[in-house]
């Protein structure tokens, strides 16, 4: 299935990106390696070579680009180069690995998480995190004693680094398998993250396959991974401060916001297709200025901001609040996170309904509707705009048939089996039952209206449950035809 997705993306890449977004498709640079964003600084490496390496408890002096979110630094010296950045959001830089700056966490009897700094002063307190306190770990937390971590009673979840960039074994995190094993053996819920260097759909898909290979190597299945598979987006072009990817030769590829969204969608689609839940990690600066497309609302959000509170204005699940936490059993400073929605809690699933997602193709004018999250994410990766939930459909009832016109690149939907068969006879491709319509007489039935644009040659029909949208479209010349089918009001 993943091979089919790769083939689809590669086949349309030149057509969609090169023609419309001036984003040429590129092949992977197999002869080059990408740097580990967590690698120790040159001074730390010198200490290792000289035999004066730090003890595990002092390992905090390592320079970890990934653990220090970019929202604590100014992205460009000249703000005019990056008009999307708001300089007022800058915060003081924090040295995540200063051995003289750390916070020991404890949990009170009433469930409050409390940080005590190196001077013995009480700092941050958290009481409203439904899913509790979590940490994220990589090889640079060294050899973790997971039994001790469990015994603290502090750590409710862990996000484990799989690696970074290209799908190469040399870019796997060396502690990934041991960290997975430690969490499983000590019954600690966990998720996964991968640091991204991707700059187009091909490299993004390669990074997804990197994660999926390691999940397979670890013998994991989706039901064992309680938290999402997070895509860590924070690589920046050093010249402009803009989001970028980096190839194996060290070249940066600057990305627009739309391109970052399409990279993310490609990764998330492949992860979801494999049965796992995708998510995105980044810092406050990126979430506020770059990761602003509607597609990001389709995935779980993990926000990094080293502060007493998180000031991100959008919805999010996890907040990474500091990088210099201390937990017994971990011989180095570690990132501290709080889960505000309890991602490990069993989801309440109503099998009688499903969400219908609404997509828009700005190049053809077509609106497209699907209940498939994989199809939704794949289309976002191909440049479609995600417009959120179109309506809620029942999972049984009157079939709504889906057809595709290969001559106009347009879809049509109908509850009429006769229309479905008639259109097939004149060249439309039948795509089967797309979803179901509710019984019109049901108390919770919601009418989906069908409108026709007499001036368009393609994308001539539109469907909506919004009376306001119907009114506006009629005002500009659309023809209100009839009720197309019925959704349901789940409330």
Phi and psi in degrees as a GROMACS rama.xvg file:
@    title "Ramachandran Plot"
@    xaxis  label "Phi"
@    yaxis  label "Psi"
@TYPE xy
-65.9362  -33.3538  UNK-2
-64.942  -36.4556  UNK-3
-65.0787  -39.9319  UNK-4
-65.4021  -42.4708  UNK-5
-61.0434  -44.772  UNK-6
-61.3708  -40.5396  UNK-7
-61.9282  -47.0075  UNK-8
-66.6291  -41.3612  UNK-9
-65.3153  -39.2798  UNK-10
-68.6863  -32.4531  UNK-11
-97.1119  -6.71277  UNK-12
-59.3545  -52.7828  UNK-13
-61.3604  -39.4132  UNK-14
-66.6693  -49.031  UNK-15
-79.9694  -51.9109  UNK-16
-79.304  -45.8572  UNK-17
-67.7778  -37.8416  UNK-18
-79.618  -33.9385  UNK-19
-109.607  -27.1295  UNK-20
-119.505  3.34369  UNK-21
52.5442  44.2389  UNK-22
-123.344  89.485  UNK-23
-65.8704  144.86  UNK-24
-79.7769  139.724  UNK-25
-127.856  152.8  UNK-26
-88.8884  159.17  UNK-27
-70.5394  141.848  UNK-28
-88.8739  87.7074  UNK-29
-66.6443  -18.7126  UNK-30
-90.7079  2.68456  UNK-31
-122.86  154.854  UNK-32
-114.15  151.441  UNK-33
-101.027  145.666  UNK-34
-72.859  148.098  UNK-35
-70.7534  117.283  UNK-36
-66.5663  -12.2189  UNK-37
-99.2904  3.55724  UNK-38
-61.4272  146.224  UNK-39
-60.5199  156.3  UNK-40
-69.1216  167.531  UNK-41
-60.3219  -37.6932  UNK-42
-66.2134  -37.377  UNK-43
-66.954  -39.0051  UNK-44
-64.8783  -36.6903  UNK-45
-63.35  -39.4046  UNK-46
-64.8102  -37.4124  UNK-47
-62.6882  -45.4036  UNK-48
-65.8744  -32.7589  UNK-49
-86.2832  -2.9875  UNK-50
81.221  14.3414  UNK-51
-112.051  33.2574  UNK-52
-63.3065  153.022  UNK-53
-70.7849  151.968  UNK-54
-70.8963  167.464  UNK-55
-57.3135  -38.3234  UNK-56
-70.3493  -17.291  UNK-57
-104.624  7.62587  UNK-58
-63.9753  -3.56952  UNK-59
-67.4174  -12.0225  UNK-60
-77.6886  -1.33481  UNK-61
-67.4807  146.474  UNK-62
-91.6532  112.32  UNK-63
-116.519  100.313  UNK-64
-60.1521  -37.0604  UNK-65
-70.9388  -38.3371  UNK-66
-75.8407  -16.6449  UNK-67
-100.876  97.7164  UNK-68
-58.9544  145.055  UNK-69
-71.2952  -6.71024  UNK-70
-73.1545  -5.37867  UNK-71
-95.1575  6.26536  UNK-72
-132.789  152.797  UNK-73
-76.9381  126.394  UNK-74
-71.2792  -27.049  UNK-75
-142.343  150.525  UNK-76
-73.0865  -30.2152  UNK-77
-110.017  106.74  UNK-78
-58.1741  -23.0547  UNK-79
-66.8323  -21.4677  UNK-80
-72.4194  -20.1751  UNK-81
-137.57  75.1587  UNK-82
-64.6662  -16.998  UNK-83
-77.9865  -14.6849  UNK-84
-85.4397  133.625  UNK-85
-100.904  105.585  UNK-86
-59.9286  -22.7125  UNK-87
-67.0204  -13.6002  UNK-88
-86.2159  -2.00716  UNK-89
-66.4231  146.409  UNK-90
-128.889  163.374  UNK-91
-60.3874  142.827  UNK-92
-70.1902  138.179  UNK-93
-114.482  132.257  UNK-94
-87.4326  101.007  UNK-95
-61.1113  -27.4065  UNK-96
-117.607  28.3715  UNK-97
-73.2834  117.171  UNK-98
-65.2239  -15.1692  UNK-99
-98.6143  10.0496  UNK-100
-136.832  104.644  UNK-101
-152.118  166.094  UNK-102
-133.654  119.5  UNK-103
-88.6934  130.946  UNK-104
-102.389  140.858  UNK-105
-135.212  167.715  UNK-106
-128.338  125.857  UNK-107
-80.7966  171.176  UNK-108
-63.0091  -28.7546  UNK-109
-86.4571  6.82649  UNK-110
90.4357  7.65835  UNK-111
-81.0873  133.028  UNK-112
-91.5851  129.362  UNK-113
-128.207  133.899  UNK-114
-103.77  131.585  UNK-115
-117.469  122.803  UNK-116
-82.9621  -179.645  UNK-117
-60.979  -24.6096  UNK-118
-89.1342  1.89324  UNK-119
87.1418  3.1381  UNK-120
-86.6061  141.772  UNK-121
-75.3295  130.242  UNK-122
-110.049  -111.853  UNK-123
-72.2522  144.811  UNK-124
-131.248  143.037  UNK-125
-133.16  130.1  UNK-126
-127.074  -12.5795  UNK-127
-112.463  21.3559  UNK-128
-89.441  103.236  UNK-129
-59.045  -38.3696  UNK-130
-92.432  1.26516  UNK-131
83.6309  -163.257  UNK-132
-95.218  141.029  UNK-133
-137.253  167.393  UNK-134
-130.65  157.59  UNK-135
-121.519  139.01  UNK-136
-133.116  154.938  UNK-137
-145.866  -171.578  UNK-138
-58.8681  -24.5564  UNK-139
-82.5937  1.35364  UNK-140
-91.7041  0.797654  UNK-141
68.1344  -153.083  UNK-142
-84.4748  102.17  UNK-143
-84.9703  136.149  UNK-144
-90.8515  92.9029  UNK-145
-68.658  -25.6924  UNK-146
-65.6028  -40.9817  UNK-147
-66.3456  -40.5092  UNK-148
-58.7554  -44.7993  UNK-149
-62.6881  -40.6926  UNK-150
-66.0408  -22.4788  UNK-151
-64.5664  -26.3144  UNK-152
70.9006  10.8615  UNK-153
-95.2864  -40.8523  UNK-154
-88.5009  112.21  UNK-155
-92.4173  -20.8168  UNK-156
-159.985  162.161  UNK-157
-136.81  139.125  UNK-158
-111.697  118.091  UNK-159
-102.414  131.125  UNK-160
-73.7352  129.549  UNK-161
-84.5066  -35.7301  UNK-162
161.955  -151.329  UNK-163
-150.419  144.001  UNK-164
60.4937  -141.261  UNK-165
-48.226  152.876  UNK-166
-79.56  70.1235  UNK-167
-124.197  139.755  UNK-168
-61.9625  -28.0296  UNK-169
-69.7147  -12.2928  UNK-170
-111.268  18.4988  UNK-171
-80.6198  148.073  UNK-172
-73.218  126.459  UNK-173
-65.232  -20.5764  UNK-174
-103.007  4.85255  UNK-175
-56.7496  -53.4342  UNK-176
-64.0205  -39.7938  UNK-177
-67.1726  -37.8662  UNK-178
-68.6473  -38.6131  UNK-179
-62.2703  -46.689  UNK-180
-60.29  -42.6099  UNK-181
-64.158  -38.5944  UNK-182
-68.7145  -42.1715  UNK-183
-63.9677  -46.7868  UNK-184
-65.0545  -26.4552  UNK-185
-108.226  13.261  UNK-186
55.3118  48.4384  UNK-187
-108.497  118.901  UNK-188
-59.5598  144.195  UNK-189
-146.714  160.059  UNK-190
-128.699  -173.045  UNK-191
-132.983  150.923  UNK-192
-139.364  155.074  UNK-193
-133.186  129.708  UNK-194
-75.8613  131.454  UNK-195
-100.624  138.879  UNK-196
-119.072  11.2573  UNK-197
-67.1149  149.203  UNK-198
-135.038  2.5241  UNK-199
-159.685  -178.172  UNK-200
-67.7774  -32.1347  UNK-201
-66.4551  -45.7921  UNK-202
-71.0323  -32.2839  UNK-203
-65.953  -41.5518  UNK-204
-66.9824  -36.5094  UNK-205
-62.2431  -38.5623  UNK-206
-69.08  -36.5597  UNK-207
-62.4587  -41.9521  UNK-208
-67.2186  -27.2183  UNK-209
-60.9785  -49.4344  UNK-210
-63.002  -46.3539  UNK-211
-64.4771  -34.2014  UNK-212
-62.8845  -43.6673  UNK-213
-70.2161  -34.8311  UNK-214
-62.1165  -40.3855  UNK-215
-67.3975  -41.9842  UNK-216
-61.0445  -37.2323  UNK-217
-77.7608  -5.47763  UNK-218
72.836  25.2397  UNK-219
-88.8692  151.316  UNK-220
-124.158  161.119  UNK-221
-54.5385  -34.0661  UNK-222
-72.5757  -12.2781  UNK-223
-90.1841  -14.8481  UNK-224
-102.926  97.8442  UNK-225
-73.0259  -30.6059  UNK-226
-105.02  164.216  UNK-227
-64.1515  166.418  UNK-228
-92.9055  109.005  UNK-229
-93.6688  140.589  UNK-230
-101.793  114.123  UNK-231
-87.2018  105.186  UNK-232
-107.244  107.056  UNK-233
-160.309  10.6049  UNK-234
-71.4049  127.16  UNK-235
-121.262  147.382  UNK-236
-71.5193  123.662  UNK-237
-66.1268  -19.9326  UNK-238
-83.8052  -40.8649  UNK-239
-108.503  -18.6464  UNK-240
78.9265  0.400553  UNK-241
-76.7709  156.315  UNK-242
-54.9724  144.905  UNK-243
-155.586  164.576  UNK-244
-110.073  169.493  UNK-245
-139.111  130.917  UNK-246
-90.0819  -178.765  UNK-247
-71.0287  -10.4949  UNK-248
-97.3249  3.64193  UNK-249
87.82  6.279  UNK-250
-82.8371  135.56  UNK-251
-92.0421  142.892  UNK-252
-122.019  102.552  UNK-253
-68.2441  138.829  UNK-254
-119.565  144.119  UNK-255
-78.0627  168.909  UNK-256
-60.838  -40.2791  UNK-257
-62.7375  -39.362  UNK-258
-68.4168  -37.4618  UNK-259
-62.4034  -41.0354  UNK-260
-63.2105  -39.4379  UNK-261
-71.7047  -35.1771  UNK-262
-61.3384  -47.3651  UNK-263
-62.0106  -41.4919  UNK-264
-64.7419  -38.0853  UNK-265
-63.0239  -46.2794  UNK-266
-61.8493  -50.0127  UNK-267
-64.056  -36.8594  UNK-268
-62.9656  -43.8244  UNK-269
-66.5053  -38.1698  UNK-270
-66.1149  -44.349  UNK-271
-67.9165  -37.4805  UNK-272
-60.8207  -30.0674  UNK-273
-82.3738  -1.24717  UNK-274
100.009  0.877425  UNK-275
-99.2675  164.203  UNK-276
-96.2588  122.902  UNK-277
-88.9177  155.313  UNK-278
-149.997  168.877  UNK-279
-124.003  133.633  UNK-280
-111.711  135.68  UNK-281
-165.438  -179.169  UNK-282
-95.4956  171.452  UNK-283
-57.7131  -42.9438  UNK-284
-56.3622  -50.2947  UNK-285
-65.2305  -44.791  UNK-286
-62.4339  -33.6357  UNK-287
-81.1076  -34.5368  UNK-288
-114.277  -24.9036  UNK-289
-119.772  -42.1588  UNK-290
-91.0108  60.9238  UNK-291
-110.604  -4.61337  UNK-292
-67.55  154.61  UNK-293
-62.4404  -23.8816  UNK-294
-60.2423  -29.992  UNK-295
-68.3485  -18.3523  UNK-296
-74.3292  -8.94026  UNK-297
-86.0443  -9.28821  UNK-298
-123.997  158.165  UNK-299
-65.5058  142.211  UNK-300
-114.45  132.633  UNK-301
-122.839  117.141  UNK-302
-110.728  130.245  UNK-303
-102.977  123.567  UNK-304
-154.265  116.202  UNK-305
-86.4959  96.3942  UNK-306
-162.824  169.923  UNK-307
-72.8348  -23.5589  UNK-308
-139.132  160.942  UNK-309
-97.7261  122.775  UNK-310
-99.3052  8.1183  UNK-311
-62.5669  132.966  UNK-312
-86.6231  -15.7822  UNK-313
-86.8372  178.611  UNK-314
-79.1893  144.798  UNK-315
-153.339  161.527  UNK-316
-99.969  -46.6893  UNK-317
-123.662  140.295  UNK-318
-117.224  124.374  UNK-319
-91.5069  109.765  UNK-320
-98.6467  -20.1562  UNK-321
-160.653  161.498  UNK-322
-116.204  -0.968853  UNK-323
-119.237  44.8884  UNK-324
-82.6545  158.757  UNK-325
-125.763  130.219  UNK-326
-130.511  132.862  UNK-327
-59.4287  133.266  UNK-328
101.818  -10.9733  UNK-329
-116.035  116.348  UNK-330
-82.7226  26.3375  UNK-331
-157.645  165.061  UNK-332
-59.4351  153.02  UNK-333
-143.887  148.866  UNK-334
-68.3149  139.793  UNK-335
-110.967  133.285  UNK-336
-131.444  156.188  UNK-337
-129.774  133.695  UNK-338
-100.052  115.93  UNK-339
-95.4007  -3.31235  UNK-340
-121.6  -5.01209  UNK-341
61.4337  69.2282  UNK-342
-64.2231  -19.4435  UNK-343
-84.8253  -10.2716  UNK-344
-71.0436  142.687  UNK-345
-58.4902  129.204  UNK-346
-74.413  138.397  UNK-347
-82.6792  111.946  UNK-348
-110.776  126.083  UNK-349
-99.8071  101.408  UNK-350
-71.0606  -5.60217  UNK-351
-86.3106  -9.57394  UNK-352
-137.363  162.637  UNK-353
-144.693  150.363  UNK-354
-82.1122  131.687  UNK-355
-100.806  120.916  UNK-356
-91.634  140.805  UNK-357
-109.294  125.404  UNK-358
-119.457  154.437  UNK-359
-135.84  131.706  UNK-360
-102.209  106.98  UNK-361
-68.0963  -15.3512  UNK-362
-90.14  -26.9175  UNK-363
-111.97  -16.0682  UNK-364
83.4475  2.81239  UNK-365
-79.497  138.91  UNK-366
-98.8984  138.485  UNK-367
-129.616  145.713  UNK-368
-129.504  134.47  UNK-369
-153.932  148.728  UNK-370
-94.2804  -4.91256  UNK-371
-87.2158  118.724  UNK-372
-68.3295  -31.9521  UNK-373
-65.224  -45.8332  UNK-374
-64.2451  -41.3126  UNK-375
-58.3246  -51.0575  UNK-376
-65.7817  -36.8443  UNK-377
-63.24  -42.1529  UNK-378
-66.9052  -37.8834  UNK-379
-58.7855  -41.3818  UNK-380
-65.4381  -22.1632  UNK-381
-94.9709  7.54956  UNK-382
103.973  -1.92237  UNK-383
-71.6848  153.119  UNK-384
-95.293  127.131  UNK-385
-83.4168  120.881  UNK-386
-106.685  15.1591  UNK-387
87.8774  -156.115  UNK-388
-80.8425  126.973  UNK-389
-81.523  -46.3845  UNK-390
-170.491  175.596  UNK-391
-107.743  126.861  UNK-392
-109.17  149.733  UNK-393
-73.4098  156.988  UNK-394
-92.2793  3.59974  UNK-395
-153.366  156.842  UNK-396
145.756  -138.424  UNK-397
-87.1766  123.337  UNK-398
-64.069  139.458  UNK-399
-108.738  117.836  UNK-400
-88.9239  146.44  UNK-401
-117.023  132.195  UNK-402
-129.621  155.345  UNK-403
-128.446  131.997  UNK-404
-96.707  106.801  UNK-405
-69.7631  -13.4468  UNK-406
-88.5833  -27.0609  UNK-407
-117.067  1.40113  UNK-408
52.9051  51.6307  UNK-409
-135.57  149.319  UNK-410
-106.427  155.167  UNK-411
-137.801  148.446  UNK-412
-132.419  138.894  UNK-413
-156.05  149.373  UNK-414
-92.5915  -4.18744  UNK-415
-88.3651  114.591  UNK-416
-64.9953  -32.1377  UNK-417
-65.8869  -43.3671  UNK-418
-66.2581  -38.0484  UNK-419
-59.6483  -44.9452  UNK-420
-73.1534  -37.0343  UNK-421
-65.8185  -42.8232  UNK-422
-66.4477  -33.2438  UNK-423
-63.3233  -32.8872  UNK-424
-69.6588  -21.6874  UNK-425
-107.106  18.0319  UNK-426
112.67  -7.57874  UNK-427
-71.1769  146.469  UNK-428
-95.4788  125.804  UNK-429
-78.5021  130.267  UNK-430
-116.24  14.5905  UNK-431
82.4883  -162.308  UNK-432
-81.3773  122.499  UNK-433
-83.9469  -40.7673  UNK-434
-167.157  -168.231  UNK-435
-122.589  151.114  UNK-436
-99.7873  142.976  UNK-437
-76.3276  162.394  UNK-438
-65.69  124.337  UNK-439
-56.627  -26.2001  UNK-440
-85.3641  -5.42023  UNK-441
-65.9907  142.342  UNK-442
-61.6332  -31.2672  UNK-443
-100.035  16.5342  UNK-444
-69.5103  138.158  UNK-445
-123.159  122.697  UNK-446
-75.6552  132.105  UNK-447
-99.78  117.036  UNK-448
-87.2232  144.504  UNK-449
-108.46  127.428  UNK-450
-122.661  151.72  UNK-451
-125.682  134.448  UNK-452
-100.662  105.274  UNK-453
-72.5109  -9.10352  UNK-454
-98.4999  -9.57933  UNK-455
-96.534  148.081  UNK-456
-95.6408  -24.7965  UNK-457
-130.284  165.788  UNK-458
50.546  48.7307  UNK-459
-79.3622  -19.3767  UNK-460
-115.278  148.763  UNK-461
-140.055  148.681  UNK-462
-130.666  133.174  UNK-463
-154.353  150.059  UNK-464
-97.4854  0.725914  UNK-465
-92.5938  115.095  UNK-466
-60.7127  -34.2714  UNK-467
-65.6262  -39.4164  UNK-468
-68.2947  -39.6014  UNK-469
-58.3872  -46.7965  UNK-470
-61.702  -43.3918  UNK-471
-66.6753  -40.2426  UNK-472
-67.4534  -38.9228  UNK-473
-63.6883  -37.6557  UNK-474
-61.7605  -29.9179  UNK-475
-100.957  12.0203  UNK-476
114.272  -4.72882  UNK-477
-71.171  153.205  UNK-478
-104.11  122.917  UNK-479
-81.2181  111.845  UNK-480
-87.995  -58.6317  UNK-481
-176.438  178.869  UNK-482
-76.7111  127.133  UNK-483
-84.0337  -46.1471  UNK-484
-166.576  -175.037  UNK-485
-127.842  133.23  UNK-486
-95.012  -164.353  UNK-487
-133.496  153.137  UNK-488
-95.1509  109.483  UNK-489
-68.6427  -13.865  UNK-490
